[in-house]
Amino acid sequence: MERLIDPRAFREVLGAFASGITVVAAVGEDGRPAGLASASYHTTAHDPPQVLLCGGR
């Protein structure tokens, strides 16, 4: 299985992240944009890379 995210780069990005509100944006399968503001952000694993986002509502 090919790695899409470099583990070292993942750690560097997470290490530089300041706490606070996080905005998450993506494009759905239908091509429409979607997003949310997260009140909490936490790294749950480095291999495979995973994060936990907790929305306010």
C-alpha atoms as one frame of an Amber mdcrd trajectory, in Angstrom:
protein
   0.000   0.000   0.000   1.383   3.393  -1.009   1.668   6.088   1.674  -0.153
   9.267   0.718   1.110  11.249   3.716   4.743  11.410   4.789   4.841  10.531
   8.540   7.628  13.026   9.266   5.813  15.868   7.501   2.611  14.915   9.367
   4.418  15.218  12.736   6.005  18.547  11.733   2.662  20.044  10.698   0.932
  18.875  13.874   3.807  20.154  16.004   3.452  23.635  14.486  -0.328  23.794
  14.965  -1.442  26.393  17.474  -4.478  25.581  19.602  -7.765  27.265  18.902
 -10.546  27.083  16.342  -9.832  24.933  13.300 -11.598  25.250   9.953 -11.881
  22.032   7.964 -12.839  22.187   4.285 -13.319  19.487   1.658 -15.072  18.712
  -1.606 -17.779  16.044  -1.553 -18.205  13.238  -4.078 -20.787  15.375  -5.880
 -18.234  18.211  -6.269 -19.919  20.510  -3.748 -17.785  22.178  -1.080 -18.355
  21.299   2.558 -16.778  22.492   5.772 -17.025  22.967   9.497 -15.439  24.875
  12.332 -13.970  22.587  14.975 -13.742  23.661  18.596 -11.239  20.918  19.428
  -8.456  19.171  17.527  -6.338  16.230  18.665  -3.909  13.761  17.078  -5.026
  10.194  17.700  -2.368   8.270  15.735   0.697   8.778  13.552   0.588   5.432
  11.741  -1.819   5.596  10.025  -2.136   9.387  10.369  -5.385  10.225  12.167
  -6.854  13.284  13.870  -9.982  13.835  15.948 -12.159  16.887  15.277 -14.948
  17.926  17.646 -17.512  20.292  16.218 -19.342  22.754  18.445 -22.785  21.961
  16.984
